[in-house]
């Protein structure tokens, strides 16, 4: 399904992690569809680059693992625009290690970004959306939130928590006119895919990964995930809440 131009005209879409990867793809797509995009990210340089590209206002820069920052960010956005229609929780990080290779600091950082920050922002957004009587939140889960992988213990656990946060908050707030869903991407061509590896994978390495693990035999492009996020945020998904939508080329179908 292709959404029409102007689908999000007059709506404010807050996107975390919009400085790169799938978050940046979401920022571009929502802008193309007429939305007013507000960026939250920790990477000031790249966030400013994306904001300039899509003609958005200055990003809000900070660490979403900080509860106070999250409240202040949502307050600043709602004061600036006087509304908040969509929150896209795309920010994420990974630590590639088993339990023995995961320090307390490593564990807390992954949890702080991937689940704590998502909770803090969603809580602040829901407080505002409930007064509006409507709103939509889309969380970024992962295939690793439902099935496990070796060598990424903290990441897998954090994404499982994202899926349960999505379901629990969806049930709690559906009566306030708020829909909350999650996308669960598979392997996507983003900077995270190559991060924290002994050496950056070549195109041949990535293709070998796709051939060995993905039924479609290719990686997803960030835009393909953004398309699903935009659908979930649109009125076309008006009967969907509490859903974990896998976008994984058939990976978890096995």
Helices and strands as residue ranges (DSSP letters): E 12-16, H 21-32, E 36-41, H 44-53, E 60-61, H 67-81, E 86-89, G 99-101, H 104-111, I 112-116, H 117-132, E 135-140, G 143-145, H 153-173, G 174-176, E 178-185, H 191-194, H 203-213, H 222-233, G 235-237, E 244-247, G 251-253
